[in-house]
Amino acid sequence: MLSRLIELLVRFRVATLILGVCLLGVSLVIGQSLHFDRSIDNMFAPGDPLLAPYLKLKDIFGGNEVILAVYPDPQLFDEDGVGIDRLIAMRKEITALAGVRDVLSIDRPIGRDIVNSDNNRALKLRDAFVGLTHNAAGDIAALVCILIPESEAGVTRTEVIDQIRQIVAMQPGGMITGEPVMVVDGFRYVEEDGARLGWATSLLLGLVILVAFRSIRWVIAAIAVVQLTLWLTQAALAVSGFQLSMVSSMLTAIVTVIGVATVTHVLIRFREFRAAGLEAEPALIETGKLLAAPIFWACATDAVGFSALMVTKVGPVHDFGVMMAVGALMVIVSVCLLVPGIILIGNFGGDAGRIWGEGKLDGGLDLTMHWVERHPVLIAMFSIIMLGAAIVGSINLEVESDFTKNFREGAPIVVSYDYVEDNLGGAGVWDIMLPAPETIDWPYVSQVNALEQRLRKEAPELTQTLSLADAIIAGSPLPLEAMRFDFLRNRAIKMGMGTFQTEMPGILAALHAEDPNHPGQYWFRIMLLSHERRDSSDKKELIAKVEQIASEFQYPEPASGDSAEAAADASSKQEPQVTGFFVLLTFLIDSLIADQWRAFLLAIGGISLMMLAALRDIRYALLALVPNVLPVLVVTGCIGLFGVKINMGAAMIAAVSLGLSVDSSLHYIIGFQRALAKGLSVSAALTEVQQSVGRALIFATIALILGFSVLCFSNFIPTVYFGVLVSLTMLGGLFGNLILLPLLLRWTTGEKENEMPLRD
């Protein structure tokens, strides 16, 4: 039946090629509706304990995204008002943007009087907000832009950030920073990579095939298979309602790996049949009969390996597993529809020729097999040593929590962060949410102030702590502490709150608000600043310290007229919570890799079952894993041994690489089984497979590594890491399949196996 299907695909090659072109056109249209999910909280599992307080912060304070706009201005506090007028004009322009709730700047709430050096209130405000709205020297201005949630803004977050960036850039040295900017820029680079790397990788791979085999026909076949697979995959995802994420740029790279490797195997076998004297059509039919089973099982095994990622609770990783499983299966569809027509229609392009130096390659493969026969103990010992080193390195793995390390050093966001970190003290913005009364009074203000003083003393890594309490104390015309009676203090606070409500309602709503999901519960927000560019361990230690201090905050006694029972009830439901972008980004990679080893083990199990179904021999099914699991472990271990920190590109490398590299073992073992079925001895069978399948593996690996070099030009560093690590894993897989796998097959296969039936 399989042979008949191959013959039909070749006979009706014109119809299948037309169908493939039509599907490409339809997929191009449907795939345009596939969009990115840019929310950072989607990168965490729904039940992650870090997520609940973050979502609560968004609900209560109408979104928690803050952008810091910064520019140098030596005239900022000149008493002629030139600098402060410039600041006010910029603040008004940014505030007028759709998507911006309000802007906090040093001119608010007292306006141009802030530059009056004889105004004690102005001096107190300048001192209270140093590090946030300006630097200590007073020659750098900063505006804290509080954004409206994207779902309510009417414009995309990307549009808002681009508009703010454009306004700020009008000032010499102007720049913006903040976690929302990092996320938007990260997704922008991912989108650019997806658009650029897809075609660039395919074209580079096509050039490699052209130079190596001197056939335009096969170049077109390889590029067409990859592009149709990509667009079919994207169309299927769009129809299913999936969205792309920050890890989705790797989709192009992995589909390219599978597609080009498949076409390379077809090319090598087709060339062999042509060299044996067959015409093109019979040669392609025989190639199809020979490779249909290994190609099907290789793609199906890839799909099962990638599906293991679906066990993870993190949305983008789960969806990535689905994407890759669909992409692997679409390779089969693309090859069946396109290859017969492209290879057999017309007279252009010519057959694939022999690569320069291929004779030496054949000799090298023979020498490799002889070397394997002579040094089995050395190979085994080397493999064991590498496994031990991999285990040691895996124990020392560290995660990269500095999100700016996901960008190249010269990227605008990195330059901005360095500038803010060096001149304003810290660009990491996060928050403490405190339970609060509906009406802010002096006992509550003094208690929050005491908490902030304790934070500054016991957590000096915090460069600034700011809240409505600071604004109330600093903005009061008379010192609140010096007043003798609380009712006077409360009256002054009430007047200050009235001013905030009238002049800065957006700022007030971002600092003190009612929980919309629990009417009657109010929350108070303390904004924290700290250095973003710090080690993960230092960040986690600081977060734990702040959480400990905040947990000791006692909800104040209710005002007169409230019942003690009501206060006790409120206290039991409201606990101080520490959250924000800084916290989420610190634990982002931990979230991504939380289930990766479990997914890796599941991938091993699923691939083993697929291997057993394809090879029908449990020994070979298990042997196929060894030369592929070992390189994955070694590459992962080297990351730890060399002190390289795990980012998003490295977090999923284990399960993904295993799914990619196991294809080669499948082709090798099926070829070995066929050689044994022809009556060859084990040694002769291994020599034959080393020459045929081994040659295809080398060509495919070289082409793919050169193709993956395009990933090194990505502006998003995790994409670079992914390309490098997959290339290293594939090199390790090539070593395993050409050296370790033949040795294992020799050890486990006796000469009596010669009568094994042919596997279709």
Residue pairs with C-beta under 8 A, 6 or more apart in sequence:
2 289
2 292
2 293
2 760
3 289
5 292
6 285
6 288
6 289
6 292
7 285
9 16
9 288
9 336
9 340
10 281
10 284
10 285
10 288
10 340
10 344
13 340
13 341
13 344
13 345
14 341
14 345
16 336
16 337
16 338
16 340
16 341
17 337
17 338
17 340
17 341
17 342
17 345
19 337
20 224
20 228
20 334
20 337
20 338
20 341
23 228
23 232
23 337
24 227
24 228
24 231
24 232
26 235
27 228
27 231
27 232
27 234
27 235
28 231
30 234
30 235
30 238
30 239
31 231
31 234
31 235
31 238
32 238
33 238
34 234
34 235
34 237
34 238
34 242
34 243
34 244
35 243
35 244
36 187
36 190
36 191
36 243
36 244
36 245
36 248
37 243
37 244
37 245
37 315
37 316
38 150
38 157
38 158
38 183
38 184
38 187
40 179
40 183
40 581
40 584
40 585
40 588
41 51
41 54
41 55
41 584
42 245
42 315
42 316
43 245
43 246
43 314
43 315
43 316
43 584
43 588
43 591
43 592
44 50
44 51
44 314
44 584
44 588
44 591
45 51
45 312
45 313
45 314
45 315
45 591
45 594
46 313
47 313
48 313
48 591
50 579
50 583
50 584
50 587
50 591
53 433
53 577
53 578
53 579
54 64
54 579
54 580
54 583
54 584
56 433
56 515
56 577
56 579
57 64
57 431
57 433
57 525
57 577
57 579
57 580
58 64
58 149
59 515
59 516
59 517
60 433
60 513
60 514
60 515
60 516
60 523
61 509
61 510
61 511
61 513
61 523
61 525
62 101
62 148
62 149
62 152
62 509
62 510
62 513
63 101
63 146
63 147
63 148
63 149
63 152
64 431
64 580
64 581
65 146
65 147
65 149
65 157
65 178
65 179
65 180
65 581
66 144
66 145
66 146
66 147
66 178
66 179
66 180
66 429
66 527
67 144
67 145
67 147
67 161
67 164
67 176
67 177
67 178
67 180
67 181
68 142
68 143
68 144
68 145
68 176
68 177
68 178
68 420
68 424
68 427
68 429
69 90
69 94
69 142
69 143
69 145
69 164
69 167
69 168
69 174
69 175
69 176
70 140
70 141
70 142
70 143
70 168
70 174
70 175
70 176
70 177
70 416
70 419
70 420
70 423
70 424
71 140
71 141
71 168
71 171
71 172
71 173
71 174
71 175
72 139
72 140
72 141
72 172
72 173
73 83
73 86
73 87
73 139
73 140
73 141
73 171
74 83
74 139
75 82
75 83
75 86
76 83
76 84
76 87
76 134
76 138
76 139
76 140
76 141
77 83
77 84
77 114
77 115
77 126
77 134
77 138
78 84
78 115
79 115
79 116
79 117
81 112
81 115
83 115
83 141
84 106
84 107
84 112
84 114
84 115
85 112
86 171
87 105
87 106
87 107
87 141
87 143
88 105
88 107
88 111
88 112
90 143
90 167
90 168
90 171
91 103
91 105
91 107
91 143
93 167
94 100
94 103
94 143
94 145
94 164
94 167
95 102
95 103
97 160
97 163
97 164
98 153
98 154
98 155
98 160
99 147
99 148
99 150
99 153
99 154
99 155
99 157
99 159
99 160
99 163
100 145
100 146
100 147
100 148
100 160
100 164
101 146
101 147
101 148
101 506
101 509
101 510
102 146
102 504
102 505
102 506
102 507
102 510
103 143
103 144
103 145
103 146
104 132
104 133
104 143
104 144
104 146
104 504
104 507
105 133
105 141
105 142
105 143
105 144
106 114
106 125
106 126
106 129
106 133
106 134
106 141
107 114
108 503
108 504
108 507
109 471
109 475
109 499
109 500
109 503
109 504
110 119
110 121
110 122
110 125
110 475
113 119
113 121
113 122
114 122
114 125
114 126
115 122
116 122
117 123
121 474
121 475
121 476
121 477
124 473
124 474
124 475
125 471
125 474
125 475
126 134
126 138
127 474
128 466
128 470
128 471
128 473
128 474
129 466
129 470
129 474
130 136
130 464
131 424
131 425
131 426
131 463
131 464
131 529
132 142
132 144
132 424
132 464
132 466
132 527
132 529
133 141
133 142
133 143
133 144
134 140
134 141
134 142
135 142
135 423
135 424
135 425
140 423
140 424
142 420
142 424
145 164
146 506
146 507
146 510
147 153
147 157
147 160
147 180
150 156
150 157
153 160
157 180
157 184
158 184
158 187
158 188
161 176
161 180
161 181
161 184
164 176
165 175
165 176
165 181
168 174
168 175
168 176
169 175
175 412
175 415
175 416
175 419
176 416
177 413
177 416
177 417
177 419
177 420
177 427
178 427
178 429
178 581
179 403
179 428
179 429
179 581
179 582
179 585
180 581
181 413
181 416
182 403
182 404
182 406
182 407
182 413
182 585
185 407
185 411
185 412
185 413
186 246
186 403
186 406
186 407
186 716
187 246
189 407
189 714
189 715
189 716
189 719
190 244
190 246
190 248
190 249
190 716
190 719
191 249
192 715
193 249
193 252
193 711
193 714
193 715
193 716
193 719
194 244
194 248
194 249
194 251
194 252
197 249
197 252
197 253
197 710
197 711
197 714
197 719
198 226
198 227
198 230
198 252
198 256
200 710
201 226
201 252
201 253
201 256
201 707
201 708
201 710
201 711
202 222
202 223
202 226
202 227
202 256
202 707
203 223
204 706
204 707
204 709
204 710
205 222
205 223
205 226
205 256
205 260
205 703
205 704
205 706
205 707
206 219
206 220
206 222
206 223
207 219
208 702
208 703
208 706
208 707
209 215
209 218
209 219
209 222
209 264
209 267
209 703
210 216
210 219
212 355
212 356
212 699
212 703
213 267
213 271
213 352
213 353
213 355
214 350
214 352
214 353
215 349
215 350
215 351
215 352
215 353
216 348
216 349
216 350
217 342
217 343
217 348
217 349
217 350
217 351
218 263
218 267
218 343
218 349
218 352
219 349
220 342
220 349
221 263
221 267
221 338
221 339
221 342
221 343
222 259
222 260
222 263
222 264
224 334
224 338
224 342
225 259
225 260
225 262
225 263
225 331
225 334
225 335
225 338
225 339
226 255
226 256
226 259
226 260
226 334
228 330
228 333
228 334
228 337
228 338
229 255
229 258
229 259
229 327
229 330
229 331
229 333
229 334
230 251
230 252
230 255
230 327
232 330
232 333
232 334
233 251
233 255
233 323
233 326
233 327
233 330
236 326
236 330
237 244
237 322
237 323
237 326
242 319
242 322
242 323
243 319
244 251
245 315
245 316
245 319
245 320
246 316
246 648
246 718
247 316
247 317
247 320
247 648
247 652
247 718
248 316
248 320
248 323
249 714
249 716
249 719
250 320
250 649
250 656
250 719
250 722
251 320
251 323
251 324
251 327
253 708
253 711
253 719
253 722
253 723
253 726
254 324
254 327
254 656
254 660
254 726
255 327
255 330
255 331
256 704
256 707
257 660
257 704
257 708
257 726
257 730
258 298
258 299
258 302
258 327
258 328
258 331
258 660
258 663
259 331
259 334
259 335
260 700
260 703
260 704
260 707
261 663
261 664
261 700
261 704
262 295
262 298
262 299
262 331
262 335
263 335
263 339
264 696
264 699
264 700
264 703
265 291
265 294
265 295
265 667
265 693
265 696
265 700
266 287
266 291
266 295
266 335
266 339
267 352
267 696
268 692
268 695
268 696
268 699
269 287
269 290
269 291
269 692
269 696
270 283
270 284
270 287
270 343
270 352
271 351
271 352
271 354
272 692
273 282
273 283
273 286
273 287
274 280
274 283
274 351
278 286
280 343
280 344
280 351
281 344
284 339
284 340
284 343
284 344
290 674
292 760
293 614
293 670
293 759
293 760
294 614
294 666
294 667
294 670
294 671
295 332
295 335
296 332
297 610
297 613
297 614
297 666
297 670
298 662
298 663
298 666
298 667
299 328
299 329
299 331
299 332
300 328
300 329
300 610
301 607
301 610
301 611
301 614
301 659
301 662
301 663
301 666
302 324
302 325
302 328
302 659
302 660
302 662
302 663
303 324
303 325
303 326
303 328
303 329
304 325
304 603
304 606
304 607
304 609
304 610
304 659
305 603
305 606
305 607
305 655
305 656
305 658
305 659
305 660
305 662
306 321
306 324
306 325
306 328
306 603
306 655
306 656
306 659
307 321
307 322
307 325
307 606
308 321
308 599
308 600
308 602
308 603
308 606
308 655
308 659
309 317
309 318
309 320
309 321
309 324
309 599
309 652
309 655
309 656
310 318
310 321
310 322
310 325
311 595
311 598
311 599
311 602
312 318
312 321
312 594
312 595
312 596
312 598
312 599
313 594
313 595
314 591
314 592
314 594
314 595
317 592
317 595
317 652
320 652
321 599
324 656
324 659
328 659
355 361
355 699
358 695
361 695
361 698
362 691
362 695
365 690
365 691
365 694
365 695
365 738
366 687
366 690
366 691
368 690
368 694
368 738
368 739
369 686
369 687
369 690
369 742
371 739
372 379
372 739
372 742
372 743
372 746
373 683
373 746
376 743
376 746
376 747
379 739
379 740
379 743
380 743
383 630
383 740
386 630
386 634
387 630
387 633
387 634
389 634
389 637
389 638
389 641
390 630
390 633
390 634
390 636
390 637
390 638
391 633
391 637
392 637
392 640
392 641
393 636
393 637
393 638
393 639
393 640
393 641
393 642
394 633
394 636
394 637
394 640
395 640
396 640
396 641
397 636
397 639
397 640
397 646
398 536
398 537
398 640
398 643
398 645
398 646
399 536
399 589
399 590
399 593
399 645
399 646
399 647
400 406
400 536
400 589
400 645
400 646
400 647
401 534
401 535
401 536
401 539
401 540
401 585
401 586
401 587
401 588
401 589
402 532
402 533
402 534
402 535
402 536
403 532
403 585
403 588
404 413
404 414
404 417
404 532
404 533
405 645
405 647
405 717
406 647
406 648
406 716
406 717
406 718
407 413
407 414
407 715
407 716
407 717
408 414
408 715
408 717
411 715
416 427
417 427
417 532
417 533
418 533
420 426
420 427
421 427
421 531
421 532
421 533
424 463
425 463
425 464
425 529
425 531
426 462
426 463
426 464
426 529
426 530
426 531
426 532
427 529
427 531
427 532
428 529
428 530
428 531
428 532
428 582
429 527
429 528
429 529
429 580
429 581
429 582
430 527
430 528
430 530
430 578
430 579
430 580
430 581
430 582
430 583
431 525
431 526
431 527
431 528
431 578
431 579
431 580
432 525
432 526
432 528
432 546
432 550
432 576
432 577
432 578
433 523
433 524
433 525
433 576
433 577
433 578
433 579
434 448
434 451
434 523
434 524
434 525
434 526
434 550
434 553
434 576
435 521
435 522
435 523
435 524
435 555
435 570
435 571
435 574
435 575
435 576
436 444
436 512
436 522
436 523
436 524
437 444
437 522
437 556
437 558
437 559
438 514
438 520
438 522
439 494
439 559
440 468
440 472
440 493
440 497
440 512
440 524
441 486
441 489
441 490
441 493
441 559
442 480
442 486
442 489
442 490
442 493
443 486
443 556
443 557
444 524
444 556
445 469
445 472
445 473
445 480
445 493
447 553
447 554
447 556
448 467
448 469
448 524
448 526
449 469
449 470
449 473
451 526
451 549
451 550
451 553
452 465
452 467
452 469
452 470
452 526
454 549
455 462
455 465
455 526
455 528
455 546
455 549
456 462
456 465
458 545
458 549
459 542
459 545
459 546
459 549
461 530
461 531
461 538
461 542
462 528
462 529
462 530
462 542
462 546
463 529
463 530
463 531
464 527
464 528
464 529
465 526
465 527
465 528
465 529
466 526
466 527
466 529
467 511
467 524
467 525
467 526
467 527
468 500
468 508
468 511
468 512
468 524
468 525
471 496
471 500
472 480
472 493
472 496
472 497
473 480
475 496
475 499
476 492
476 493
476 496
477 492
478 492
480 489
480 492
480 493
483 489
483 492
497 508
500 507
500 508
501 508
510 525
511 524
511 525
512 522
512 523
512 524
512 525
513 522
513 523
514 520
514 521
514 522
514 523
515 521
515 522
515 523
518 573
520 570
521 570
521 573
521 574
523 574
528 546
528 580
528 582
530 542
530 582
532 582
534 542
536 586
536 589
536 645
539 582
539 586
540 586
540 587
543 578
543 583
543 586
546 578
547 578
550 576
550 577
550 578
551 575
551 576
553 576
555 567
555 570
555 571
555 574
557 567
558 564
558 566
558 567
588 648
589 646
589 647
589 648
589 651
592 648
592 651
592 652
593 646
593 651
593 652
596 651
596 652
596 654
596 655
597 654
599 654
599 655
600 632
600 654
600 655
600 658
603 655
603 658
603 659
604 625
604 629
604 658
607 625
607 658
607 659
607 662
608 621
608 622
608 625
611 620
611 621
611 622
611 624
611 625
611 662
611 666
612 618
612 621
614 621
614 666
614 670
614 759
615 621
615 624
615 666
615 669
615 670
615 673
615 759
616 759
619 748
620 669
620 673
620 745
623 665
623 669
623 741
623 744
623 745
623 748
624 662
624 665
624 666
624 669
624 741
625 662
625 665
626 736
626 740
626 741
626 744
627 665
627 733
627 735
627 736
627 737
627 740
627 741
627 744
628 658
628 661
628 662
628 664
628 665
628 733
628 736
628 737
629 658
630 732
630 736
630 740
631 657
631 661
631 728
631 729
631 730
631 731
631 732
631 733
631 735
631 736
632 653
632 654
632 657
632 658
632 661
632 729
632 732
634 732
635 653
635 657
635 725
635 728
635 729
635 732
636 653
636 654
638 644
638 728
639 646
639 650
639 725
644 650
647 717
647 718
647 721
648 718
649 717
649 718
649 719
649 720
649 721
649 722
649 723
649 725
650 718
650 721
650 722
650 725
653 722
653 725
653 726
653 729
656 726
657 725
657 726
657 729
657 730
660 726
660 729
660 730
661 729
661 730
661 732
661 733
661 736
664 697
664 700
664 733
664 734
664 737
665 733
665 736
665 737
665 741
667 693
667 696
667 697
668 689
668 693
668 694
668 697
668 737
668 741
669 741
669 745
670 759
671 688
671 689
671 692
671 693
672 685
672 686
672 689
672 745
673 756
673 758
673 759
674 758
674 759
675 684
675 685
675 686
675 688
675 689
676 682
676 685
676 749
676 753
676 754
676 756
677 755
677 756
677 757
677 758
677 759
679 754
679 755
680 688
680 754
681 751
681 754
682 745
682 746
682 749
682 750
682 751
682 753
683 746
686 742
686 745
686 746
690 738
690 742
694 737
694 738
697 734
697 737
697 738
698 734
698 738
701 730
701 731
701 733
701 734
704 727
704 730
705 727
705 730
705 731
708 723
708 724
708 726
708 727
709 723
710 723
711 719
711 720
711 722
711 723
711 724
712 720
712 723
712 724
714 720
714 723
